[in-house]
Amino acid sequence: MKTQIESAKEGIITPQMYEVAQKEQVDTEWIRNEVAYGHIVIPKNKHHDFPVRAIGKGLSTKVNANLGTSEKHCQLHEELEKMGIAIKYGADAIMDLSTGGNIHQILKQIISQSTVMVGTVPIYGMATRLLSEGKKIAQLDPEELFQEIELQAQMGVDFMTLHCGITQYSLSFLDNDERVCGIVSRGGALLKRWMVDNNKENPLYEQYDRILEICRKYDVTIS
């Protein structure tokens, strides 16, 4: 099965493109063209069925609602209730940022009950597991991070935040810049710590083609 962008580049208007065009009240061929050029994305995992929405140039603004457990407070029913309320009042996407409890079971329930696109930050899952084992982020095995990305894709995640642009080169600028704050992204900060402690390049950058292969397999959008 082709991805949305592959179909668009071949001149195929998918059912999802028709659905988006109707929702946005725009021409279907325009949607196809903008998807083909990468100006618009339709986050829709092949394993997740829901009324699709598109994000990008010339479209209505989309609202993403963040939720998730923590190591100090983990109640799945509360997260599902939050999700229900967010969707009821118009959220177009849900992002599961859980860092406590059985995060795979939590994510599975969220995907199964969500009627909107679902996103994640896969490195959170790895950091959570390491913490539960009494380990530091420096002990992260990059191979296991890629396994986590594919597992979440198999589960039906529609979009993922992957910090591919943090490199040893970019960190050299950070070290010499008088910033008010350091890296404000938690996932980015975790990767930086791993890179510094291991004196290695970001595996998500080094193996970016591998990420693309996984995302293509399930039609996952990179956030």
Order of alpha helices (4+ residues) and beta strands (2+ residues): alpha-alpha-alpha-beta-beta-beta-alpha-beta-alpha-beta-alpha-alpha-beta-alpha-alpha-alpha-alpha-beta
